[in-house]
Amino acid sequence: MDGIDRIKVLASEIIDEDLKKITDYLITREDMNEKYLNEEKSIKQMVNFINNTAQKELSKKKKSGFVGQFISKETVFGWAIHYWDESNKSLGIKSEEELKKENAERIRHNKEQMELRKQQLAEERKTRKKQKETVKEDSQEVDEKIESKPKWVPEGQLTLF
């Protein structure tokens, strides 16, 4: 199978009309035949690459005062060719394995952080419990002192005069 046939197979399930136009353009580029054989490349990754590049470009335009949200089809087609022409490494695209490793590392890190936070909360609960016990003990001591004082008992008859 040659590269153009591979693109045809990958594009056979596409429903989106705009993406169909991009893949139709790729099929016309016979000079890219060998590049399309690269197994690390996919239509999904190409779409992500184009979307990310478009977002960056529109962000730059917005900063320069351009208000529109327009990118020409020639520019998008150029990005599609650029995606297939360069290696994923040079484009900064990570492989599925690298993404899985990063995700696993992120999950492990988050679990560690959650465990540390649980330990901190447990320590804080212990500290609060001790403080409550101390306050309760102090309160009991005060109550005991008040109760230990002799109460005033009137002796004899009181007179109002």
PERA-V373719 format. One record per residue. N is the residue number from 1. RES is the residue in three letters. PHI is phi in radians with two decimals (999 if undefined). PSI is psi in degrees with one decimal (* if undefined). D_CENTER is the distance of its C-alpha to the mean C-alpha in whole Angstrom. Layout:
n = [N/N]
res = [RES/RES]
phi = [PHI/PHI]
psi = [PSI/PSI]
d_center = [D_CENTER/D_CENTER]
This chain:
n = [1/2/3/4/5/6/7/8/9/10/11/12/13/14/15/16/17/18/19/20/21/22/23/24/25/26/27/28/29/30/31/32/33/34/35/36/37/38/39/40/41/42/43/44/45/46/47/48/49/50/51/52/53/54/55/56/57/58/59/60/61/62/63/64/65/66/67/68/69/70/71/72/73/74/75/76/77/78/79/80/81/82/83/84/85/86/87/88/89/90/91/92/93/94/95/96/97/98/99/100/101/102/103/104/105/106/107/108/109/110/111/112/113/114/115/116/117/118/119/120/121/122/123/124/125/126/127/128/129/130/131/132/133/134/135/136/137/138/139/140/141/142/143/144/145/146/147/148/149/150/151/152/153/154/155/156/157/158/159/160/161]
res = [MET/ASP/GLY/ILE/ASP/ARG/ILE/LYS/VAL/LEU/ALA/SER/GLU/ILE/ILE/ASP/GLU/ASP/LEU/LYS/LYS/ILE/THR/ASP/TYR/LEU/ILE/THR/ARG/GLU/ASP/MET/ASN/GLU/LYS/TYR/LEU/ASN/GLU/GLU/LYS/SER/ILE/LYS/GLN/MET/VAL/ASN/PHE/ILE/ASN/ASN/THR/ALA/GLN/LYS/GLU/LEU/SER/LYS/LYS/LYS/LYS/SER/GLY/PHE/VAL/GLY/GLN/PHE/ILE/SER/LYS/GLU/THR/VAL/PHE/GLY/TRP/ALA/ILE/HIS/TYR/TRP/ASP/GLU/SER/ASN/LYS/SER/LEU/GLY/ILE/LYS/SER/GLU/GLU/GLU/LEU/LYS/LYS/GLU/ASN/ALA/GLU/ARG/ILE/ARG/HIS/ASN/LYS/GLU/GLN/MET/GLU/LEU/ARG/LYS/GLN/GLN/LEU/ALA/GLU/GLU/ARG/LYS/THR/ARG/LYS/LYS/GLN/LYS/GLU/THR/VAL/LYS/GLU/ASP/SER/GLN/GLU/VAL/ASP/GLU/LYS/ILE/GLU/SER/LYS/PRO/LYS/TRP/VAL/PRO/GLU/GLY/GLN/LEU/THR/LEU/PHE]
phi = [999/-1.63/-1.07/-1.16/-1.11/-1.08/-1.09/-1.06/-1.14/-1.09/-1.48/-1.12/-1.67/-1.30/-1.86/-1.09/-1.14/-1.14/-1.17/-1.07/-1.11/-1.13/-1.18/-1.08/-1.13/-1.03/-1.12/-1.30/-1.55/-1.15/-1.18/-1.70/-0.83/-1.16/-1.14/-1.20/-1.40/-1.09/-1.22/-1.33/-1.68/-2.61/-1.12/-1.03/-1.11/-1.06/-1.08/-1.08/-1.08/-1.10/-1.07/-1.11/-1.12/-1.09/-1.06/-1.09/-1.10/-1.14/-1.13/-1.11/-1.10/-1.09/-1.13/-1.51/1.78/-1.29/-1.67/-1.24/-2.12/-1.96/-2.33/-1.20/-1.15/-1.09/-1.13/-1.11/-1.07/-1.08/-1.13/-1.09/-1.11/-1.02/-1.03/-1.32/-1.39/-1.78/-1.33/-1.04/-1.08/-1.21/-1.50/1.39/-1.64/-1.57/-1.28/-1.02/-1.10/-1.10/-1.12/-1.11/-1.07/-1.09/-1.09/-1.08/-1.12/-1.10/-1.13/-1.05/-1.08/-1.10/-1.11/-1.07/-1.09/-1.13/-1.12/-1.06/-1.13/-1.07/-1.12/-1.08/-1.11/-1.09/-1.09/-1.10/-1.09/-1.06/-1.09/-1.11/-1.11/-1.10/-1.11/-1.11/-1.10/-1.11/-1.09/-1.12/-1.10/-1.06/-1.11/-1.14/-1.08/-1.11/-1.06/-1.11/-1.12/-1.15/-1.23/-1.34/-1.21/-1.20/-1.42/-1.35/-2.07/-1.21/-1.85/1.28/-1.62/-1.60/-2.08/-1.55/-1.70]
psi = [134.8/173.0/-40.0/-37.4/-38.0/-44.0/-40.8/-42.9/-46.8/-34.5/-8.3/-25.9/1.8/133.1/-35.9/126.9/-40.5/-42.6/-34.6/-39.6/-39.0/-47.2/-34.7/-39.3/-43.3/-38.2/-30.3/-16.3/82.8/-24.0/-15.2/5.7/-50.2/-36.4/-33.9/-13.9/-10.3/114.5/-20.0/-9.6/147.8/162.9/-42.2/-47.0/-38.8/-44.3/-43.8/-41.9/-46.9/-44.1/-46.2/-42.5/-42.0/-43.4/-42.4/-46.1/-44.4/-34.4/-41.1/-43.7/-40.3/-41.2/-30.1/1.9/-3.1/128.5/-23.4/167.8/46.8/133.8/130.4/153.9/-32.1/-39.1/-45.6/-42.4/-39.2/-41.3/-38.5/-46.0/-42.8/-41.1/-46.6/-25.3/-32.1/158.9/155.4/-36.9/-46.4/-24.6/-8.6/21.1/127.2/147.5/165.3/-39.9/-44.3/-41.7/-40.4/-42.3/-45.6/-42.0/-44.6/-42.3/-42.9/-41.9/-44.8/-44.6/-43.9/-39.1/-42.2/-44.3/-41.0/-40.5/-43.2/-42.1/-39.0/-42.6/-41.5/-44.1/-39.6/-42.8/-42.7/-40.0/-43.5/-44.2/-45.0/-38.9/-42.9/-40.7/-41.7/-41.8/-41.1/-44.5/-41.4/-43.6/-44.3/-41.4/-40.3/-40.0/-43.0/-44.8/-41.5/-40.9/-40.6/-41.8/-29.5/-18.5/137.7/139.0/148.4/123.3/124.7/139.5/129.5/-165.5/137.4/146.0/147.5/-10.9/*]
d_center = [39/39/36/36/37/34/32/34/33/29/30/32/30/28/29/27/30/29/27/30/32/30/31/34/34/33/36/38/37/40/39/36/37/36/33/32/33/30/28/25/25/24/24/20/19/22/20/17/19/21/18/16/20/21/18/19/22/22/20/23/26/25/25/28/30/29/28/28/26/28/28/31/31/33/30/27/30/30/26/27/30/28/25/28/30/28/26/22/22/24/22/19/17/16/18/17/18/16/13/14/15/12/10/13/13/10/11/14/13/12/15/17/15/16/20/20/20/22/24/24/25/28/29/29/30/33/34/34/36/39/39/40/42/44/44/46/48/49/50/52/54/55/56/58/60/60/62/64/66/69/69/72/74/77/81/84/84/82/84/83/86]
